[in-house]
Amino acid sequence: MKLDTATESLISLALEEDVGAGDLTALYFVPEAARSSARVVAREPGVAAGLAVAARVYEKLDPRVSVRALLADGDAFEKRGALMGIA
């Protein structure tokens, strides 16, 4: 997913500051071929916002990742409701 230039730049700067050269623990202890999947689940009821930005962060971390937003911005969700799927 492609976002506007300012948002893309902000995501890149944030990842550079936070991740830098990578997660050393993962680099040394997790085999490169290892794969996983996850769901982002709400702790409390709310209204979805920013899922496209969250998806882009995952995509920039690893282009092989598949992210699926399960809600659109503005959709209401309940406690323990699934917001995103990541594989």
Chimera marker file (.cmm) of the C-alpha trace (Angstrom):
<marker_set name="trace">
<marker id="1" x="0.000" y="0.000" z="0.000" r="1" g="1" b="0" radius="0.5"/>
<marker id="2" x="1.322" y="3.431" z="-0.929" r="1" g="1" b="0" radius="0.5"/>
<marker id="3" x="0.657" y="6.453" z="1.273" r="1" g="1" b="0" radius="0.5"/>
<marker id="4" x="1.439" y="10.131" z="0.724" r="1" g="1" b="0" radius="0.5"/>
<marker id="5" x="5.117" y="11.156" z="0.639" r="1" g="1" b="0" radius="0.5"/>
<marker id="6" x="5.099" y="12.848" z="4.063" r="1" g="1" b="0" radius="0.5"/>
<marker id="7" x="3.629" y="9.781" z="5.777" r="1" g="1" b="0" radius="0.5"/>
<marker id="8" x="6.055" y="7.452" z="3.974" r="1" g="1" b="0" radius="0.5"/>
<marker id="9" x="8.982" y="9.642" z="5.107" r="1" g="1" b="0" radius="0.5"/>
<marker id="10" x="7.759" y="9.727" z="8.698" r="1" g="1" b="0" radius="0.5"/>
<marker id="11" x="7.418" y="5.935" z="8.788" r="1" g="1" b="0" radius="0.5"/>
<marker id="12" x="10.946" y="5.538" z="7.382" r="1" g="1" b="0" radius="0.5"/>
<marker id="13" x="12.422" y="7.957" z="9.935" r="1" g="1" b="0" radius="0.5"/>
<marker id="14" x="10.617" y="6.269" z="12.826" r="1" g="1" b="0" radius="0.5"/>
<marker id="15" x="11.768" y="2.802" z="11.747" r="1" g="1" b="0" radius="0.5"/>
<marker id="16" x="15.339" y="4.003" z="11.245" r="1" g="1" b="0" radius="0.5"/>
<marker id="17" x="15.384" y="5.428" z="14.776" r="1" g="1" b="0" radius="0.5"/>
<marker id="18" x="13.644" y="2.488" z="16.422" r="1" g="1" b="0" radius="0.5"/>
<marker id="19" x="14.964" y="-0.509" z="14.482" r="1" g="1" b="0" radius="0.5"/>
<marker id="20" x="18.242" y="0.754" z="13.016" r="1" g="1" b="0" radius="0.5"/>
<marker id="21" x="20.273" y="-2.225" z="11.800" r="1" g="1" b="0" radius="0.5"/>
<marker id="22" x="17.673" y="-4.713" z="13.027" r="1" g="1" b="0" radius="0.5"/>
<marker id="23" x="16.623" y="-6.675" z="16.070" r="1" g="1" b="0" radius="0.5"/>
<marker id="24" x="19.835" y="-8.314" z="17.284" r="1" g="1" b="0" radius="0.5"/>
<marker id="25" x="17.998" y="-10.997" z="19.252" r="1" g="1" b="0" radius="0.5"/>
<marker id="26" x="15.960" y="-11.996" z="16.206" r="1" g="1" b="0" radius="0.5"/>
<marker id="27" x="19.027" y="-11.867" z="13.945" r="1" g="1" b="0" radius="0.5"/>
<marker id="28" x="20.930" y="-14.319" z="16.162" r="1" g="1" b="0" radius="0.5"/>
<marker id="29" x="18.236" y="-16.629" z="17.502" r="1" g="1" b="0" radius="0.5"/>
<marker id="30" x="15.414" y="-16.799" z="14.939" r="1" g="1" b="0" radius="0.5"/>
<marker id="31" x="16.162" y="-18.795" z="11.773" r="1" g="1" b="0" radius="0.5"/>
<marker id="32" x="15.832" y="-16.706" z="8.611" r="1" g="1" b="0" radius="0.5"/>
<marker id="33" x="13.354" y="-19.193" z="7.153" r="1" g="1" b="0" radius="0.5"/>
<marker id="34" x="11.054" y="-18.934" z="10.205" r="1" g="1" b="0" radius="0.5"/>
<marker id="35" x="7.563" y="-17.600" z="9.451" r="1" g="1" b="0" radius="0.5"/>
<marker id="36" x="4.712" y="-16.618" z="11.714" r="1" g="1" b="0" radius="0.5"/>
<marker id="37" x="1.283" y="-15.052" z="11.635" r="1" g="1" b="0" radius="0.5"/>
<marker id="38" x="-0.678" y="-12.850" z="14.011" r="1" g="1" b="0" radius="0.5"/>
<marker id="39" x="-3.907" y="-10.967" z="14.529" r="1" g="1" b="0" radius="0.5"/>
<marker id="40" x="-4.101" y="-7.498" z="16.033" r="1" g="1" b="0" radius="0.5"/>
<marker id="41" x="-6.928" y="-7.659" z="18.580" r="1" g="1" b="0" radius="0.5"/>
<marker id="42" x="-8.560" y="-4.751" z="20.433" r="1" g="1" b="0" radius="0.5"/>
<marker id="43" x="-8.203" y="-4.537" z="24.204" r="1" g="1" b="0" radius="0.5"/>
<marker id="44" x="-11.225" y="-2.266" z="24.463" r="1" g="1" b="0" radius="0.5"/>
<marker id="45" x="-14.113" y="-1.183" z="22.212" r="1" g="1" b="0" radius="0.5"/>
<marker id="46" x="-13.310" y="1.658" z="19.831" r="1" g="1" b="0" radius="0.5"/>
<marker id="47" x="-13.303" y="3.060" z="16.320" r="1" g="1" b="0" radius="0.5"/>
<marker id="48" x="-10.731" y="1.977" z="13.722" r="1" g="1" b="0" radius="0.5"/>
<marker id="49" x="-8.230" y="4.571" z="12.505" r="1" g="1" b="0" radius="0.5"/>
<marker id="50" x="-4.800" y="4.372" z="10.916" r="1" g="1" b="0" radius="0.5"/>
<marker id="51" x="-4.820" y="0.718" z="9.892" r="1" g="1" b="0" radius="0.5"/>
<marker id="52" x="-3.344" y="1.622" z="6.482" r="1" g="1" b="0" radius="0.5"/>
<marker id="53" x="-0.380" y="3.277" z="8.212" r="1" g="1" b="0" radius="0.5"/>
<marker id="54" x="0.098" y="0.278" z="10.510" r="1" g="1" b="0" radius="0.5"/>
<marker id="55" x="-0.002" y="-2.046" z="7.502" r="1" g="1" b="0" radius="0.5"/>
<marker id="56" x="2.619" y="0.052" z="5.704" r="1" g="1" b="0" radius="0.5"/>
<marker id="57" x="4.949" y="-0.148" z="8.721" r="1" g="1" b="0" radius="0.5"/>
<marker id="58" x="4.847" y="-3.958" z="8.546" r="1" g="1" b="0" radius="0.5"/>
<marker id="59" x="5.375" y="-3.871" z="4.766" r="1" g="1" b="0" radius="0.5"/>
<marker id="60" x="8.422" y="-1.612" z="5.129" r="1" g="1" b="0" radius="0.5"/>
<marker id="61" x="9.896" y="-3.886" z="7.802" r="1" g="1" b="0" radius="0.5"/>
<marker id="62" x="9.602" y="-6.882" z="5.482" r="1" g="1" b="0" radius="0.5"/>
<marker id="63" x="8.241" y="-6.688" z="1.927" r="1" g="1" b="0" radius="0.5"/>
<marker id="64" x="7.305" y="-10.388" z="2.119" r="1" g="1" b="0" radius="0.5"/>
<marker id="65" x="4.743" y="-9.740" z="4.843" r="1" g="1" b="0" radius="0.5"/>
<marker id="66" x="1.054" y="-9.851" z="4.020" r="1" g="1" b="0" radius="0.5"/>
<marker id="67" x="-1.144" y="-7.482" z="6.019" r="1" g="1" b="0" radius="0.5"/>
<marker id="68" x="-4.916" y="-7.398" z="5.804" r="1" g="1" b="0" radius="0.5"/>
<marker id="69" x="-6.958" y="-4.714" z="7.538" r="1" g="1" b="0" radius="0.5"/>
<marker id="70" x="-10.194" y="-6.281" z="8.709" r="1" g="1" b="0" radius="0.5"/>
<marker id="71" x="-11.900" y="-2.918" z="9.234" r="1" g="1" b="0" radius="0.5"/>
<marker id="72" x="-12.014" y="0.439" z="7.474" r="1" g="1" b="0" radius="0.5"/>
<marker id="73" x="-11.281" y="3.750" z="9.189" r="1" g="1" b="0" radius="0.5"/>
<marker id="74" x="-14.408" y="4.780" z="11.055" r="1" g="1" b="0" radius="0.5"/>
<marker id="75" x="-15.664" y="1.236" z="11.680" r="1" g="1" b="0" radius="0.5"/>
<marker id="76" x="-16.614" y="0.497" z="15.284" r="1" g="1" b="0" radius="0.5"/>
<marker id="77" x="-15.233" y="-2.605" z="17.003" r="1" g="1" b="0" radius="0.5"/>
<marker id="78" x="-15.817" y="-4.443" z="20.260" r="1" g="1" b="0" radius="0.5"/>
<marker id="79" x="-13.396" y="-5.572" z="22.948" r="1" g="1" b="0" radius="0.5"/>
<marker id="80" x="-11.343" y="-8.511" z="21.610" r="1" g="1" b="0" radius="0.5"/>
<marker id="81" x="-12.413" y="-7.714" z="18.040" r="1" g="1" b="0" radius="0.5"/>
<marker id="82" x="-9.841" y="-8.508" z="15.336" r="1" g="1" b="0" radius="0.5"/>
<marker id="83" x="-8.463" y="-5.418" z="13.562" r="1" g="1" b="0" radius="0.5"/>
<marker id="84" x="-5.725" y="-6.798" z="11.290" r="1" g="1" b="0" radius="0.5"/>
<marker id="85" x="-4.273" y="-10.079" z="10.096" r="1" g="1" b="0" radius="0.5"/>
<marker id="86" x="-0.503" y="-10.368" z="9.533" r="1" g="1" b="0" radius="0.5"/>
<marker id="87" x="1.287" y="-13.267" z="7.851" r="1" g="1" b="0" radius="0.5"/>
<link id1="1" id2="2" r="1" g="1" b="0" radius="0.2"/>
<link id1="2" id2="3" r="1" g="1" b="0" radius="0.2"/>
<link id1="3" id2="4" r="1" g="1" b="0" radius="0.2"/>
<link id1="4" id2="5" r="1" g="1" b="0" radius="0.2"/>
<link id1="5" id2="6" r="1" g="1" b="0" radius="0.2"/>
<link id1="6" id2="7" r="1" g="1" b="0" radius="0.2"/>
<link id1="7" id2="8" r="1" g="1" b="0" radius="0.2"/>
<link id1="8" id2="9" r="1" g="1" b="0" radius="0.2"/>
<link id1="9" id2="10" r="1" g="1" b="0" radius="0.2"/>
<link id1="10" id2="11" r="1" g="1" b="0" radius="0.2"/>
<link id1="11" id2="12" r="1" g="1" b="0" radius="0.2"/>
<link id1="12" id2="13" r="1" g="1" b="0" radius="0.2"/>
<link id1="13" id2="14" r="1" g="1" b="0" radius="0.2"/>
<link id1="14" id2="15" r="1" g="1" b="0" radius="0.2"/>
<link id1="15" id2="16" r="1" g="1" b="0" radius="0.2"/>
<link id1="16" id2="17" r="1" g="1" b="0" radius="0.2"/>
<link id1="17" id2="18" r="1" g="1" b="0" radius="0.2"/>
<link id1="18" id2="19" r="1" g="1" b="0" radius="0.2"/>
<link id1="19" id2="20" r="1" g="1" b="0" radius="0.2"/>
<link id1="20" id2="21" r="1" g="1" b="0" radius="0.2"/>
<link id1="21" id2="22" r="1" g="1" b="0" radius="0.2"/>
<link id1="22" id2="23" r="1" g="1" b="0" radius="0.2"/>
<link id1="23" id2="24" r="1" g="1" b="0" radius="0.2"/>
<link id1="24" id2="25" r="1" g="1" b="0" radius="0.2"/>
<link id1="25" id2="26" r="1" g="1" b="0" radius="0.2"/>
<link id1="26" id2="27" r="1" g="1" b="0" radius="0.2"/>
<link id1="27" id2="28" r="1" g="1" b="0" radius="0.2"/>
<link id1="28" id2="29" r="1" g="1" b="0" radius="0.2"/>
<link id1="29" id2="30" r="1" g="1" b="0" radius="0.2"/>
<link id1="30" id2="31" r="1" g="1" b="0" radius="0.2"/>
<link id1="31" id2="32" r="1" g="1" b="0" radius="0.2"/>
<link id1="32" id2="33" r="1" g="1" b="0" radius="0.2"/>
<link id1="33" id2="34" r="1" g="1" b="0" radius="0.2"/>
<link id1="34" id2="35" r="1" g="1" b="0" radius="0.2"/>
<link id1="35" id2="36" r="1" g="1" b="0" radius="0.2"/>
<link id1="36" id2="37" r="1" g="1" b="0" radius="0.2"/>
<link id1="37" id2="38" r="1" g="1" b="0" radius="0.2"/>
<link id1="38" id2="39" r="1" g="1" b="0" radius="0.2"/>
<link id1="39" id2="40" r="1" g="1" b="0" radius="0.2"/>
<link id1="40" id2="41" r="1" g="1" b="0" radius="0.2"/>
<link id1="41" id2="42" r="1" g="1" b="0" radius="0.2"/>
<link id1="42" id2="43" r="1" g="1" b="0" radius="0.2"/>
<link id1="43" id2="44" r="1" g="1" b="0" radius="0.2"/>
<link id1="44" id2="45" r="1" g="1" b="0" radius="0.2"/>
<link id1="45" id2="46" r="1" g="1" b="0" radius="0.2"/>
<link id1="46" id2="47" r="1" g="1" b="0" radius="0.2"/>
<link id1="47" id2="48" r="1" g="1" b="0" radius="0.2"/>
<link id1="48" id2="49" r="1" g="1" b="0" radius="0.2"/>
<link id1="49" id2="50" r="1" g="1" b="0" radius="0.2"/>
<link id1="50" id2="51" r="1" g="1" b="0" radius="0.2"/>
<link id1="51" id2="52" r="1" g="1" b="0" radius="0.2"/>
<link id1="52" id2="53" r="1" g="1" b="0" radius="0.2"/>
<link id1="53" id2="54" r="1" g="1" b="0" radius="0.2"/>
<link id1="54" id2="55" r="1" g="1" b="0" radius="0.2"/>
<link id1="55" id2="56" r="1" g="1" b="0" radius="0.2"/>
<link id1="56" id2="57" r="1" g="1" b="0" radius="0.2"/>
<link id1="57" id2="58" r="1" g="1" b="0" radius="0.2"/>
<link id1="58" id2="59" r="1" g="1" b="0" radius="0.2"/>
<link id1="59" id2="60" r="1" g="1" b="0" radius="0.2"/>
<link id1="60" id2="61" r="1" g="1" b="0" radius="0.2"/>
<link id1="61" id2="62" r="1" g="1" b="0" radius="0.2"/>
<link id1="62" id2="63" r="1" g="1" b="0" radius="0.2"/>
<link id1="63" id2="64" r="1" g="1" b="0" radius="0.2"/>
<link id1="64" id2="65" r="1" g="1" b="0" radius="0.2"/>
<link id1="65" id2="66" r="1" g="1" b="0" radius="0.2"/>
<link id1="66" id2="67" r="1" g="1" b="0" radius="0.2"/>
<link id1="67" id2="68" r="1" g="1" b="0" radius="0.2"/>
<link id1="68" id2="69" r="1" g="1" b="0" radius="0.2"/>
<link id1="69" id2="70" r="1" g="1" b="0" radius="0.2"/>
<link id1="70" id2="71" r="1" g="1" b="0" radius="0.2"/>
<link id1="71" id2="72" r="1" g="1" b="0" radius="0.2"/>
<link id1="72" id2="73" r="1" g="1" b="0" radius="0.2"/>
<link id1="73" id2="74" r="1" g="1" b="0" radius="0.2"/>
<link id1="74" id2="75" r="1" g="1" b="0" radius="0.2"/>
<link id1="75" id2="76" r="1" g="1" b="0" radius="0.2"/>
<link id1="76" id2="77" r="1" g="1" b="0" radius="0.2"/>
<link id1="77" id2="78" r="1" g="1" b="0" radius="0.2"/>
<link id1="78" id2="79" r="1" g="1" b="0" radius="0.2"/>
<link id1="79" id2="80" r="1" g="1" b="0" radius="0.2"/>
<link id1="80" id2="81" r="1" g="1" b="0" radius="0.2"/>
<link id1="81" id2="82" r="1" g="1" b="0" radius="0.2"/>
<link id1="82" id2="83" r="1" g="1" b="0" radius="0.2"/>
<link id1="83" id2="84" r="1" g="1" b="0" radius="0.2"/>
<link id1="84" id2="85" r="1" g="1" b="0" radius="0.2"/>
<link id1="85" id2="86" r="1" g="1" b="0" radius="0.2"/>
<link id1="86" id2="87" r="1" g="1" b="0" radius="0.2"/>
</marker_set>
